[in-house]
Amino acid sequence: MSFFNDFKNFAMRGNVLDLAVGVIIGGAFGKIISSLVTNVIMPPIGFILGGIDFKELFINLSDQPIASLAEAEAAKAPVIAYGLFLNSIIDFLIVAFCIFIIIRQANRLFPPAEVAPERKCPFCYGTIDKQATRCPHCTSQLVK
């Protein structure tokens, strides 16, 4: 029973639950961004560039003539689907930019707490508590 109790205590820690929530929300956020790129951003870019559909950009590595990526997949022909790769790069850049904006705003709302400077013993230079009257390393009497 100890094994299961240890696992329950581990799984119920705040950090583990926070991480699980973050991963789930991150996955959902990634789907939203992918949809934004695929359905909103790439069509106007393709239109501006002369009606190019980035999803259909590929290099045919086989000897047979292939007109579309779907046709290549059906024929199981080897292709380099660089258009899908371009979409993934744009996906990544948008996600990274969104996370940058969120973290930047969070840092403005919740600035990091200032850390008190370390107190050093004037005799042995060991780190000591700010309320100590004796150094725990060399036992020297300290002046406050």
N, CA, C and O atoms as CSV, one atom per row, in Angstrom:
chain,resi,resn,atom,element,x,y,z
A,1,MET,N,N,0.811,-1.214,0.000
A,1,MET,CA,C,0.000,0.000,0.000
A,1,MET,C,C,0.855,1.278,0.000
A,1,MET,O,O,0.409,2.324,-0.472
A,2,SER,N,N,2.056,1.190,0.519
A,2,SER,CA,C,2.914,2.364,0.614
A,2,SER,C,C,3.223,2.933,-0.774
A,2,SER,O,O,3.271,4.150,-0.952
A,3,PHE,N,N,3.432,2.057,-1.747
A,3,PHE,CA,C,3.727,2.489,-3.110
A,3,PHE,C,C,2.593,3.353,-3.653
A,3,PHE,O,O,2.835,4.411,-4.234
A,4,PHE,N,N,1.353,2.899,-3.461
A,4,PHE,CA,C,0.199,3.639,-3.974
A,4,PHE,C,C,0.002,4.947,-3.219
A,4,PHE,O,O,-0.392,5.947,-3.820
A,5,ASN,N,N,0.264,4.961,-1.928
A,5,ASN,CA,C,0.171,6.210,-1.165
A,5,ASN,C,C,1.226,7.207,-1.625
A,5,ASN,O,O,0.954,8.401,-1.753
A,6,ASP,N,N,2.446,6.698,-1.874
A,6,ASP,CA,C,3.504,7.577,-2.371
A,6,ASP,C,C,3.133,8.165,-3.731
A,6,ASP,O,O,3.349,9.350,-3.985
A,7,PHE,N,N,2.569,7.319,-4.605
A,7,PHE,CA,C,2.167,7.806,-5.926
A,7,PHE,C,C,1.049,8.836,-5.797
A,7,PHE,O,O,1.074,9.858,-6.483
A,8,LYS,N,N,0.076,8.586,-4.937
A,8,LYS,CA,C,-1.032,9.536,-4.739
A,8,LYS,C,C,-0.493,10.866,-4.229
A,8,LYS,O,O,-0.910,11.925,-4.698
A,9,ASN,N,N,0.432,10.822,-3.271
A,9,ASN,CA,C,1.018,12.066,-2.745
A,9,ASN,C,C,1.786,12.810,-3.830
A,9,ASN,O,O,1.732,14.038,-3.903
A,10,PHE,N,N,2.501,12.068,-4.674
A,10,PHE,CA,C,3.234,12.691,-5.776
A,10,PHE,C,C,2.282,13.331,-6.780
A,10,PHE,O,O,2.486,14.470,-7.198
A,11,ALA,N,N,1.240,12.595,-7.165
A,11,ALA,CA,C,0.305,13.081,-8.193
A,11,ALA,C,C,-0.528,14.253,-7.706
A,11,ALA,O,O,-0.979,15.065,-8.514
A,12,MET,N,N,-0.739,14.358,-6.422
A,12,MET,CA,C,-1.583,15.421,-5.891
A,12,MET,C,C,-0.799,16.662,-5.476
A,12,MET,O,O,-1.386,17.622,-4.975
A,13,ARG,N,N,0.501,16.657,-5.674
A,13,ARG,CA,C,1.278,17.862,-5.390
A,13,ARG,C,C,0.826,18.983,-6.301
A,13,ARG,O,O,0.398,18.742,-7.430
A,14,GLY,N,N,0.918,20.176,-5.825
A,14,GLY,CA,C,0.503,21.336,-6.613
A,14,GLY,C,C,1.249,21.468,-7.922
A,14,GLY,O,O,0.641,21.788,-8.943
A,15,ASN,N,N,2.564,21.228,-7.921
A,15,ASN,CA,C,3.364,21.407,-9.134
A,15,ASN,C,C,2.946,20.445,-10.235
A,15,ASN,O,O,2.892,20.823,-11.405
A,16,VAL,N,N,2.649,19.201,-9.865
A,16,VAL,CA,C,2.263,18.212,-10.867
A,16,VAL,C,C,0.919,18.581,-11.478
A,16,VAL,O,O,0.740,18.496,-12.693
A,17,LEU,N,N,-0.019,18.987,-10.641
A,17,LEU,CA,C,-1.336,19.377,-11.148
A,17,LEU,C,C,-1.235,20.632,-12.005
A,17,LEU,O,O,-1.890,20.725,-13.043
A,18,ASP,N,N,-0.425,21.594,-11.584
A,18,ASP,CA,C,-0.226,22.807,-12.373
A,18,ASP,C,C,0.378,22.482,-13.737
A,18,ASP,O,O,-0.022,23.048,-14.754
A,19,LEU,N,N,1.347,21.561,-13.746
A,19,LEU,CA,C,1.963,21.159,-15.007
A,19,LEU,C,C,0.945,20.487,-15.919
A,19,LEU,O,O,0.916,20.751,-17.121
A,20,ALA,N,N,0.109,19.619,-15.350
A,20,ALA,CA,C,-0.908,18.927,-16.152
A,20,ALA,C,C,-1.881,19.932,-16.766
A,20,ALA,O,O,-2.225,19.832,-17.943
A,21,VAL,N,N,-2.316,20.891,-15.969
A,21,VAL,CA,C,-3.232,21.914,-16.480
A,21,VAL,C,C,-2.548,22.726,-17.575
A,21,VAL,O,O,-3.166,23.036,-18.594
A,22,GLY,N,N,-1.280,23.073,-17.373
A,22,GLY,CA,C,-0.539,23.835,-18.373
A,22,GLY,C,C,-0.395,23.082,-19.693
A,22,GLY,O,O,-0.522,23.669,-20.767
A,23,VAL,N,N,-0.131,21.783,-19.606
A,23,VAL,CA,C,0.015,20.979,-20.825
A,23,VAL,C,C,-1.314,20.901,-21.574
A,23,VAL,O,O,-1.343,21.022,-22.799
A,24,ILE,N,N,-2.402,20.702,-20.852
A,24,ILE,CA,C,-3.723,20.599,-21.490
A,24,ILE,C,C,-4.107,21.922,-22.145
A,24,ILE,O,O,-4.561,21.946,-23.289
A,25,ILE,N,N,-3.923,23.016,-21.418
A,25,ILE,CA,C,-4.260,24.332,-21.982
A,25,ILE,C,C,-3.323,24.661,-23.149
A,25,ILE,O,O,-3.751,25.242,-24.146
A,26,GLY,N,N,-2.049,24.290,-23.022
A,26,GLY,CA,C,-1.100,24.519,-24.113
A,26,GLY,C,C,-1.483,23.763,-25.375
A,26,GLY,O,O,-1.349,24.287,-26.481
A,27,GLY,N,N,-1.962,22.523,-25.213
A,27,GLY,CA,C,-2.408,21.752,-26.377
A,27,GLY,C,C,-3.596,22.401,-27.064
A,27,GLY,O,O,-3.654,22.489,-28.290
A,28,ALA,N,N,-4.552,22.858,-26.242
A,28,ALA,CA,C,-5.724,23.532,-26.812
A,28,ALA,C,C,-5.318,24.846,-27.482
A,28,ALA,O,O,-5.840,25.188,-28.543
A,29,PHE,N,N,-4.400,25.574,-26.873
A,29,PHE,CA,C,-3.913,26.826,-27.443
A,29,PHE,C,C,-3.218,26.564,-28.768
A,29,PHE,O,O,-3.377,27.332,-29.717
A,30,GLY,N,N,-2.443,25.477,-28.838
A,30,GLY,CA,C,-1.766,25.109,-30.084
A,30,GLY,C,C,-2.750,24.819,-31.202
A,30,GLY,O,O,-2.504,25.178,-32.354
A,31,LYS,N,N,-3.872,24.167,-30.874
A,31,LYS,CA,C,-4.885,23.884,-31.895
A,31,LYS,C,C,-5.522,25.169,-32.406
A,31,LYS,O,O,-5.784,25.311,-33.601
A,32,ILE,N,N,-5.767,26.097,-31.499
A,32,ILE,CA,C,-6.347,27.386,-31.895
A,32,ILE,C,C,-5.389,28.125,-32.826
A,32,ILE,O,O,-5.811,28.672,-33.845
A,33,ILE,N,N,-4.103,28.143,-32.481
A,33,ILE,CA,C,-3.116,28.837,-33.305
A,33,ILE,C,C,-2.981,28.154,-34.663
A,33,ILE,O,O,-2.863,28.827,-35.687
A,34,SER,N,N,-2.998,26.814,-34.678
A,34,SER,CA,C,-2.917,26.096,-35.965
A,34,SER,C,C,-4.102,26.449,-36.854
A,34,SER,O,O,-3.952,26.643,-38.060
A,35,SER,N,N,-5.266,26.528,-36.252
A,35,SER,CA,C,-6.451,26.911,-37.019
A,35,SER,C,C,-6.324,28.348,-37.522
A,35,SER,O,O,-6.686,28.650,-38.659
A,36,LEU,N,N,-5.813,29.221,-36.677
A,36,LEU,CA,C,-5.614,30.620,-37.082
A,36,LEU,C,C,-4.686,30.697,-38.289
A,36,LEU,O,O,-4.970,31.408,-39.253
A,37,VAL,N,N,-3.584,29.970,-38.233
A,37,VAL,CA,C,-2.620,30.002,-39.336
A,37,VAL,C,C,-3.230,29.401,-40.597
A,37,VAL,O,O,-3.178,30.007,-41.667
A,38,THR,N,N,-3.812,28.203,-40.469
A,38,THR,CA,C,-4.326,27.476,-41.636
A,38,THR,C,C,-5.528,28.157,-42.269
A,38,THR,O,O,-5.622,28.242,-43.493
A,39,ASN,N,N,-6.442,28.642,-41.444
A,39,ASN,CA,C,-7.719,29.130,-41.964
A,39,ASN,C,C,-7.827,30.650,-42.098
A,39,ASN,O,O,-8.685,31.141,-42.831
A,40,VAL,N,N,-6.975,31.398,-41.405
A,40,VAL,CA,C,-7.106,32.858,-41.426
A,40,VAL,C,C,-5.884,33.547,-42.046
A,40,VAL,O,O,-6.035,34.443,-42.876
A,41,ILE,N,N,-4.700,33.140,-41.653
A,41,ILE,CA,C,-3.500,33.859,-42.081
A,41,ILE,C,C,-3.001,33.405,-43.448
A,41,ILE,O,O,-2.692,34.238,-44.301
A,42,MET,N,N,-2.919,32.095,-43.666
A,42,MET,CA,C,-2.334,31.596,-44.909
A,42,MET,C,C,-3.179,31.866,-46.155
A,42,MET,O,O,-2.599,32.144,-47.205
A,43,PRO,N,N,-4.503,31.801,-46.106
A,43,PRO,CA,C,-5.247,32.107,-47.344
A,43,PRO,C,C,-4.994,33.506,-47.911
A,43,PRO,O,O,-4.790,33.630,-49.119
A,44,PRO,N,N,-4.998,34.571,-47.087
A,44,PRO,CA,C,-4.680,35.881,-47.680
A,44,PRO,C,C,-3.243,35.972,-48.191
A,44,PRO,O,O,-2.988,36.621,-49.205
A,45,ILE,N,N,-2.309,35.330,-47.500
A,45,ILE,CA,C,-0.917,35.348,-47.968
A,45,ILE,C,C,-0.827,34.636,-49.309
A,45,ILE,O,O,-0.166,35.115,-50.230
A,46,GLY,N,N,-1.490,33.497,-49.414
A,46,GLY,CA,C,-1.518,32.773,-50.685
A,46,GLY,C,C,-2.168,33.587,-51.788
A,46,GLY,O,O,-1.709,33.567,-52.930
A,47,PHE,N,N,-3.246,34.311,-51.451
A,47,PHE,CA,C,-3.937,35.155,-52.433
A,47,PHE,C,C,-3.025,36.274,-52.912
A,47,PHE,O,O,-2.946,36.554,-54.108
A,48,ILE,N,N,-2.336,36.911,-51.970
A,48,ILE,CA,C,-1.426,38.006,-52.321
A,48,ILE,C,C,-0.295,37.498,-53.216
A,48,ILE,O,O,0.169,38.212,-54.105
A,49,LEU,N,N,0.144,36.269,-52.977
A,49,LEU,CA,C,1.240,35.698,-53.765
A,49,LEU,C,C,0.763,35.016,-55.040
A,49,LEU,O,O,1.502,34.232,-55.635
A,50,GLY,N,N,-0.448,35.302,-55.460
A,50,GLY,CA,C,-0.935,34.778,-56.735
A,50,GLY,C,C,-1.738,33.500,-56.622
A,50,GLY,O,O,-1.696,32.669,-57.529
A,51,GLY,N,N,-2.451,33.325,-55.561
A,51,GLY,CA,C,-3.322,32.166,-55.413
A,51,GLY,C,C,-2.610,30.893,-54.996
A,51,GLY,O,O,-3.109,29.797,-55.253
A,52,ILE,N,N,-1.464,31.013,-54.364
A,52,ILE,CA,C,-0.710,29.836,-53.931
A,52,ILE,C,C,-1.337,29.266,-52.660
A,52,ILE,O,O,-1.603,30.002,-51.709
A,53,ASP,N,N,-1.572,27.943,-52.647
A,53,ASP,CA,C,-2.007,27.247,-51.446
A,53,ASP,C,C,-0.768,26.564,-50.870
A,53,ASP,O,O,-0.277,25.585,-51.432
A,54,PHE,N,N,-0.271,27.075,-49.765
A,54,PHE,CA,C,0.964,26.561,-49.204
A,54,PHE,C,C,0.899,25.076,-48.888
A,54,PHE,O,O,1.913,24.381,-48.962
A,55,LYS,N,N,-0.293,24.579,-48.534
A,55,LYS,CA,C,-0.440,23.158,-48.214
A,55,LYS,C,C,-0.127,22.281,-49.430
A,55,LYS,O,O,0.242,21.117,-49.274
A,56,GLU,N,N,-0.270,22.821,-50.615
A,56,GLU,CA,C,-0.059,22.036,-51.836
A,56,GLU,C,C,1.345,22.172,-52.417
A,56,GLU,O,O,1.622,21.624,-53.484
A,57,LEU,N,N,2.229,22.885,-51.741
A,57,LEU,CA,C,3.595,23.023,-52.239
A,57,LEU,C,C,4.410,21.788,-51.854
A,57,LEU,O,O,4.538,21.458,-50.675
A,58,PHE,N,N,4.951,21.122,-52.853
A,58,PHE,CA,C,5.749,19.929,-52.591
A,58,PHE,C,C,6.721,19.704,-53.735
A,58,PHE,O,O,6.571,20.260,-54.823
A,59,ILE,N,N,7.710,18.883,-53.468
A,59,ILE,CA,C,8.667,18.467,-54.493
A,59,ILE,C,C,8.467,16.979,-54.697
A,59,ILE,O,O,8.567,16.190,-53.757
A,60,ASN,N,N,8.182,16.604,-55.939
A,60,ASN,CA,C,7.957,15.212,-56.297
A,60,ASN,C,C,9.305,14.501,-56.442
A,60,ASN,O,O,10.146,14.929,-57.233
A,61,LEU,N,N,9.512,13.429,-55.691
A,61,LEU,CA,C,10.755,12.675,-55.762
A,61,LEU,C,C,10.629,11.393,-56.594
A,61,LEU,O,O,11.594,10.645,-56.747
A,62,SER,N,N,9.434,11.154,-57.122
A,62,SER,CA,C,9.231,9.931,-57.911
A,62,SER,C,C,9.317,10.239,-59.403
A,62,SER,O,O,9.411,11.398,-59.806
A,63,ASP,N,N,9.284,9.199,-60.205
A,63,ASP,CA,C,9.345,9.352,-61.659
A,63,ASP,C,C,7.983,9.646,-62.274
A,63,ASP,O,O,7.904,10.131,-63.403
A,64,GLN,N,N,6.917,9.358,-61.546
A,64,GLN,CA,C,5.569,9.537,-62.093
A,64,GLN,C,C,5.091,10.973,-61.916
A,64,GLN,O,O,5.393,11.592,-60.896
A,65,PRO,N,N,4.361,11.516,-62.869
A,65,PRO,CA,C,3.838,12.884,-62.735
A,65,PRO,C,C,2.718,12.921,-61.691
A,65,PRO,O,O,1.795,12.107,-61.718
A,66,ILE,N,N,2.823,13.888,-60.769
A,66,ILE,CA,C,1.843,14.030,-59.696
A,66,ILE,C,C,1.417,15.487,-59.644
A,66,ILE,O,O,2.255,16.388,-59.633
A,67,ALA,N,N,0.085,15.717,-59.611
A,67,ALA,CA,C,-0.444,17.082,-59.667
A,67,ALA,C,C,-0.714,17.683,-58.293
A,67,ALA,O,O,-0.673,18.903,-58.131
A,68,SER,N,N,-0.988,16.840,-57.307
A,68,SER,CA,C,-1.333,17.385,-55.993
A,68,SER,C,C,-0.741,16.507,-54.896
A,68,SER,O,O,-0.335,15.370,-55.137
A,69,LEU,N,N,-0.704,17.054,-53.698
A,69,LEU,CA,C,-0.192,16.324,-52.548
A,69,LEU,C,C,-1.098,15.145,-52.217
A,69,LEU,O,O,-0.609,14.080,-51.840
A,70,ALA,N,N,-2.410,15.319,-52.353
A,70,ALA,CA,C,-3.349,14.228,-52.100
A,70,ALA,C,C,-3.115,13.086,-53.085
A,70,ALA,O,O,-3.182,11.914,-52.713
A,71,GLU,N,N,-2.845,13.428,-54.324
A,71,GLU,CA,C,-2.557,12.411,-55.333
A,71,GLU,C,C,-1.258,11.670,-55.006
A,71,GLU,O,O,-1.159,10.461,-55.215
A,72,ALA,N,N,-0.272,12.396,-54.497
A,72,ALA,CA,C,0.998,11.776,-54.115
A,72,ALA,C,C,0.802,10.823,-52.942
A,72,ALA,O,O,1.377,9.735,-52.911
A,73,GLU,N,N,-0.019,11.242,-51.975
A,73,GLU,CA,C,-0.293,10.375,-50.827
A,73,GLU,C,C,-1.044,9.127,-51.265
A,73,GLU,O,O,-0.757,8.035,-50.775
A,74,ALA,N,N,-1.998,9.266,-52.175
A,74,ALA,CA,C,-2.764,8.119,-52.666
A,74,ALA,C,C,-1.858,7.148,-53.420
A,74,ALA,O,O,-2.024,5.933,-53.307
A,75,ALA,N,N,-0.905,7.670,-54.183
A,75,ALA,CA,C,0.014,6.830,-54.948
A,75,ALA,C,C,1.207,6.382,-54.107
A,75,ALA,O,O,2.057,5.621,-54.570
A,76,LYS,N,N,1.258,6.867,-52.860
A,76,LYS,CA,C,2.378,6.572,-51.951
A,76,LYS,C,C,3.719,6.929,-52.592
A,76,LYS,O,O,4.719,6.227,-52.439
A,77,ALA,N,N,3.696,8.042,-53.313
A,77,ALA,CA,C,4.903,8.533,-53.965
A,77,ALA,C,C,5.701,9.371,-52.971
A,77,ALA,O,O,5.112,10.102,-52.175
A,78,PRO,N,N,7.024,9.280,-53.002
A,78,PRO,CA,C,7.826,10.094,-52.082
A,78,PRO,C,C,7.828,11.564,-52.523
A,78,PRO,O,O,8.089,11.888,-53.681
A,79,VAL,N,N,7.529,12.433,-51.562
A,79,VAL,CA,C,7.522,13.871,-51.825
A,79,VAL,C,C,8.136,14.603,-50.630
A,79,VAL,O,O,8.190,14.076,-49.519
A,80,ILE,N,N,8.585,15.799,-50.881
A,80,ILE,CA,C,8.998,16.713,-49.817
A,80,ILE,C,C,7.902,17.763,-49.740
A,80,ILE,O,O,7.774,18.605,-50.629
A,81,ALA,N,N,7.110,17.710,-48.670
A,81,ALA,CA,C,5.971,18.615,-48.520
A,81,ALA,C,C,6.422,19.878,-47.788
A,81,ALA,O,O,6.091,20.082,-46.620
A,82,TYR,N,N,7.171,20.713,-48.482
A,82,TYR,CA,C,7.718,21.908,-47.843
A,82,TYR,C,C,6.654,22.958,-47.543
A,82,TYR,O,O,6.883,23.820,-46.695
A,83,GLY,N,N,5.515,22.919,-48.195
A,83,GLY,CA,C,4.427,23.852,-47.880
A,83,GLY,C,C,3.866,23.601,-46.492
A,83,GLY,O,O,3.582,24.543,-45.752
A,84,LEU,N,N,3.704,22.326,-46.134
A,84,LEU,CA,C,3.250,21.995,-44.777
A,84,LEU,C,C,4.295,22.410,-43.750
A,84,LEU,O,O,3.962,22.842,-42.646
A,85,PHE,N,N,5.561,22.273,-44.129
A,85,PHE,CA,C,6.644,22.704,-43.245
A,85,PHE,C,C,6.603,24.218,-43.029
A,85,PHE,O,O,6.799,24.689,-41.909
A,86,LEU,N,N,6.350,24.976,-44.090
A,86,LEU,CA,C,6.225,26.436,-43.958
A,86,LEU,C,C,5.071,26.795,-43.027
A,86,LEU,O,O,5.200,27.694,-42.196
A,87,ASN,N,N,3.938,26.090,-43.161
A,87,ASN,CA,C,2.811,26.327,-42.253
A,87,ASN,C,C,3.209,26.059,-40.808
A,87,ASN,O,O,2.832,26.813,-39.911
A,88,SER,N,N,3.963,24.997,-40.574
A,88,SER,CA,C,4.400,24.666,-39.215
A,88,SER,C,C,5.332,25.738,-38.655
A,88,SER,O,O,5.258,26.078,-37.474
A,89,ILE,N,N,6.208,26.267,-39.508
A,89,ILE,CA,C,7.107,27.341,-39.052
A,89,ILE,C,C,6.301,28.575,-38.669
A,89,ILE,O,O,6.562,29.189,-37.634
A,90,ILE,N,N,5.337,28.940,-39.484
A,90,ILE,CA,C,4.500,30.103,-39.176
A,90,ILE,C,C,3.701,29.843,-37.906
A,90,ILE,O,O,3.555,30.737,-37.072
A,91,ASP,N,N,3.177,28.619,-37.749
A,91,ASP,CA,C,2.499,28.215,-36.507
A,91,ASP,C,C,3.390,28.482,-35.299
A,91,ASP,O,O,2.987,29.126,-34.330
A,92,PHE,N,N,4.606,27.970,-35.388
A,92,PHE,CA,C,5.543,28.102,-34.273
A,92,PHE,C,C,5.829,29.566,-33.951
A,92,PHE,O,O,5.822,29.956,-32.784
A,93,LEU,N,N,6.079,30.370,-34.968
A,93,LEU,CA,C,6.393,31.780,-34.743
A,93,LEU,C,C,5.231,32.517,-34.081
A,93,LEU,O,O,5.446,33.359,-33.210
A,94,ILE,N,N,4.012,32.207,-34.488
A,94,ILE,CA,C,2.847,32.865,-33.885
A,94,ILE,C,C,2.675,32.416,-32.437
A,94,ILE,O,O,2.402,33.241,-31.565
A,95,VAL,N,N,2.833,31.112,-32.168
A,95,VAL,CA,C,2.732,30.623,-30.785
A,95,VAL,C,C,3.811,31.272,-29.926
A,95,VAL,O,O,3.527,31.730,-28.820
A,96,ALA,N,N,5.044,31.316,-30.425
A,96,ALA,CA,C,6.136,31.925,-29.663
A,96,ALA,C,C,5.864,33.399,-29.395
A,96,ALA,O,O,6.139,33.888,-28.299
A,97,PHE,N,N,5.329,34.112,-30.382
A,97,PHE,CA,C,5.017,35.529,-30.197
A,97,PHE,C,C,3.912,35.714,-29.159
A,97,PHE,O,O,3.998,36.601,-28.310
A,98,CYS,N,N,2.872,34.878,-29.224
A,98,CYS,CA,C,1.778,34.972,-28.252
A,98,CYS,C,C,2.271,34.689,-26.836
A,98,CYS,O,O,1.898,35.390,-25.895
A,99,ILE,N,N,3.102,33.674,-26.684
A,99,ILE,CA,C,3.642,33.358,-25.357
A,99,ILE,C,C,4.532,34.496,-24.863
A,99,ILE,O,O,4.503,34.841,-23.681
A,100,PHE,N,N,5.323,35.078,-25.766
A,100,PHE,CA,C,6.157,36.220,-25.392
A,100,PHE,C,C,5.298,37.369,-24.869
A,100,PHE,O,O,5.622,37.963,-23.841
A,101,ILE,N,N,4.206,37.686,-25.566
A,101,ILE,CA,C,3.321,38.776,-25.142
A,101,ILE,C,C,2.697,38.464,-23.782
A,101,ILE,O,O,2.639,39.334,-22.913
A,102,ILE,N,N,2.230,37.226,-23.591
A,102,ILE,CA,C,1.601,36.843,-22.327
A,102,ILE,C,C,2.593,36.948,-21.180
A,102,ILE,O,O,2.263,37.490,-20.125
A,103,ILE,N,N,3.804,36.437,-21.370
A,103,ILE,CA,C,4.807,36.483,-20.297
A,103,ILE,C,C,5.245,37.917,-20.034
A,103,ILE,O,O,5.476,38.296,-18.886
A,104,ARG,N,N,5.357,38.702,-21.073
A,104,ARG,CA,C,5.742,40.108,-20.899
A,104,ARG,C,C,4.696,40.860,-20.069
A,104,ARG,O,O,5.041,41.635,-19.177
A,105,GLN,N,N,3.424,40.625,-20.371
A,105,GLN,CA,C,2.358,41.278,-19.608
A,105,GLN,C,C,2.303,40.759,-18.169
A,105,GLN,O,O,2.076,41.532,-17.239
A,106,ALA,N,N,2.511,39.462,-17.987
A,106,ALA,CA,C,2.513,38.890,-16.641
A,106,ALA,C,C,3.649,39.469,-15.812
A,106,ALA,O,O,3.471,39.723,-14.620
A,107,ASN,N,N,4.807,39.681,-16.415
A,107,ASN,CA,C,5.932,40.273,-15.695
A,107,ASN,C,C,5.651,41.719,-15.318
A,107,ASN,O,O,6.147,42.201,-14.300
A,108,ARG,N,N,4.871,42.409,-16.120
A,108,ARG,CA,C,4.496,43.784,-15.760
A,108,ARG,C,C,3.515,43.801,-14.604
A,108,ARG,O,O,3.598,44.658,-13.725
A,109,LEU,N,N,2.579,42.849,-14.604
A,109,LEU,CA,C,1.581,42.786,-13.527
A,109,LEU,C,C,2.164,42.244,-12.234
A,109,LEU,O,O,1.809,42.708,-11.151
A,110,PHE,N,N,3.052,41.270,-12.339
A,110,PHE,CA,C,3.626,40.617,-11.168
A,110,PHE,C,C,5.147,40.652,-11.258
A,110,PHE,O,O,5.775,39.665,-11.643
A,111,PRO,N,N,5.744,41.807,-10.897
A,111,PRO,CA,C,7.204,41.885,-10.987
A,111,PRO,C,C,7.842,40.901,-10.009
A,111,PRO,O,O,7.260,40.612,-8.963
A,112,PRO,N,N,9.021,40.383,-10.330
A,112,PRO,CA,C,9.665,39.428,-9.427
A,112,PRO,C,C,9.998,40.078,-8.094
A,112,PRO,O,O,10.374,41.248,-8.025
A,113,ALA,N,N,9.849,39.288,-7.041
A,113,ALA,CA,C,10.142,39.796,-5.701
A,113,ALA,C,C,11.638,40.078,-5.584
A,113,ALA,O,O,12.467,39.329,-6.100
A,114,GLU,N,N,11.964,41.167,-4.898
A,114,GLU,CA,C,13.363,41.511,-4.720
A,114,GLU,C,C,13.967,40.588,-3.673
A,114,GLU,O,O,13.382,40.347,-2.617
A,115,VAL,N,N,15.132,40.086,-3.986
A,115,VAL,CA,C,15.827,39.182,-3.082
A,115,VAL,C,C,16.751,40.012,-2.200
A,115,VAL,O,O,17.523,40.841,-2.682
A,116,ALA,N,N,16.649,39.766,-0.886
A,116,ALA,CA,C,17.511,40.485,0.040
A,116,ALA,C,C,18.955,40.052,-0.193
A,116,ALA,O,O,19.217,38.878,-0.454
A,117,PRO,N,N,19.883,40.985,-0.099
A,117,PRO,CA,C,21.283,40.611,-0.303
A,117,PRO,C,C,21.738,39.636,0.788
A,117,PRO,O,O,21.270,39.692,1.925
A,118,GLU,N,N,22.659,38.744,0.418
A,118,GLU,CA,C,23.179,37.782,1.385
A,118,GLU,C,C,24.009,38.499,2.433
A,118,GLU,O,O,24.693,39.479,2.139
A,119,ARG,N,N,23.941,38.000,3.658
A,119,ARG,CA,C,24.777,38.539,4.728
A,119,ARG,C,C,25.967,37.602,4.868
A,119,ARG,O,O,25.793,36.388,4.984
A,120,LYS,N,N,27.158,38.151,4.857
A,120,LYS,CA,C,28.388,37.373,4.950
A,120,LYS,C,C,29.063,37.634,6.284
A,120,LYS,O,O,29.045,38.752,6.799
A,121,CYS,N,N,29.658,36.588,6.835
A,121,CYS,CA,C,30.442,36.720,8.061
A,121,CYS,C,C,31.712,37.503,7.734
A,121,CYS,O,O,32.400,37.177,6.766
A,122,PRO,N,N,32.036,38.532,8.527
A,122,PRO,CA,C,33.234,39.319,8.226
A,122,PRO,C,C,34.535,38.574,8.519
A,122,PRO,O,O,35.610,39.031,8.129
A,123,PHE,N,N,34.445,37.424,9.206
A,123,PHE,CA,C,35.650,36.678,9.565
A,123,PHE,C,C,35.921,35.509,8.601
A,123,PHE,O,O,37.040,35.364,8.108
A,124,CYS,N,N,34.906,34.679,8.331
A,124,CYS,CA,C,35.123,33.509,7.470
A,124,CYS,C,C,34.421,33.647,6.116
A,124,CYS,O,O,34.609,32.804,5.239
A,125,TYR,N,N,33.623,34.689,5.937
A,125,TYR,CA,C,32.889,34.984,4.703
A,125,TYR,C,C,31.835,33.925,4.347
A,125,TYR,O,O,31.413,33.818,3.195
A,126,GLY,N,N,31.423,33.153,5.347
A,126,GLY,CA,C,30.333,32.204,5.130
A,126,GLY,C,C,28.997,32.938,5.110
A,126,GLY,O,O,28.870,34.013,5.696
A,127,THR,N,N,28.021,32.373,4.451
A,127,THR,CA,C,26.692,32.973,4.390
A,127,THR,C,C,25.974,32.710,5.709
A,127,THR,O,O,25.955,31.584,6.206
A,128,ILE,N,N,25.386,33.762,6.266
A,128,ILE,CA,C,24.694,33.628,7.548
A,128,ILE,C,C,23.302,34.245,7.456
A,128,ILE,O,O,23.038,35.083,6.594
A,129,ASP,N,N,22.429,33.824,8.344
A,129,ASP,CA,C,21.075,34.363,8.421
A,129,ASP,C,C,21.136,35.815,8.858
A,129,ASP,O,O,22.038,36.205,9.600
A,130,LYS,N,N,20.182,36.618,8.404
A,130,LYS,CA,C,20.214,38.055,8.718
A,130,LYS,C,C,19.977,38.337,10.195
A,130,LYS,O,O,20.334,39.416,10.669
A,131,GLN,N,N,19.389,37.408,10.935
A,131,GLN,CA,C,19.117,37.619,12.354
A,131,GLN,C,C,20.146,36.958,13.263
A,131,GLN,O,O,20.041,37.067,14.485
A,132,ALA,N,N,21.131,36.279,12.699
A,132,ALA,CA,C,22.118,35.558,13.501
A,132,ALA,C,C,22.989,36.521,14.291
A,132,ALA,O,O,23.321,37.611,13.824
A,133,THR,N,N,23.359,36.090,15.520
A,133,THR,CA,C,24.293,36.864,16.343
A,133,THR,C,C,25.658,36.193,16.394
A,133,THR,O,O,26.650,36.802,16.794
A,134,ARG,N,N,25.695,34.910,15.978
A,134,ARG,CA,C,26.953,34.173,15.872
A,134,ARG,C,C,27.003,33.488,14.507
A,134,ARG,O,O,25.977,33.059,13.980
A,135,CYS,N,N,28.182,33.391,13.952
A,135,CYS,CA,C,28.364,32.718,12.673
A,135,CYS,C,C,28.271,31.212,12.891
A,135,CYS,O,O,28.965,30.677,13.756
A,136,PRO,N,N,27.430,30.516,12.126
A,136,PRO,CA,C,27.315,29.066,12.312
A,136,PRO,C,C,28.546,28.302,11.787
A,136,PRO,O,O,28.698,27.111,12.059
A,137,HIS,N,N,29.411,28.983,11.046
A,137,HIS,CA,C,30.579,28.324,10.477
A,137,HIS,C,C,31.810,28.458,11.374
A,137,HIS,O,O,32.498,27.474,11.644
A,138,CYS,N,N,32.079,29.669,11.827
A,138,CYS,CA,C,33.292,29.894,12.621
A,138,CYS,C,C,32.979,30.300,14.063
A,138,CYS,O,O,33.900,30.496,14.855
A,139,THR,N,N,31.725,30.425,14.411
A,139,THR,CA,C,31.204,30.778,15.743
A,139,THR,C,C,31.651,32.155,16.237
A,139,THR,O,O,31.623,32.418,17.439
A,140,SER,N,N,32.059,33.025,15.330
A,140,SER,CA,C,32.443,34.378,15.704
A,140,SER,C,C,31.220,35.169,16.136
A,140,SER,O,O,30.126,34.984,15.603
A,141,GLN,N,N,31.417,36.061,17.116
A,141,GLN,CA,C,30.359,36.958,17.566
A,141,GLN,C,C,30.160,38.006,16.478
A,141,GLN,O,O,31.118,38.619,16.006
A,142,LEU,N,N,28.892,38.204,16.085
A,142,LEU,CA,C,28.583,39.135,14.995
A,142,LEU,C,C,27.944,40.395,15.548
A,142,LEU,O,O,27.217,40.361,16.541
A,143,VAL,N,N,28.229,41.497,14.891
A,143,VAL,CA,C,27.645,42.767,15.251
A,143,VAL,C,C,26.511,43.025,14.268
A,143,VAL,O,O,26.690,42.866,13.060
A,144,LYS,N,N,25.358,43.418,14.768
A,144,LYS,CA,C,24.221,43.670,13.871
A,144,LYS,C,C,24.344,44.967,13.179
A,144,LYS,O,O,23.473,45.332,12.390
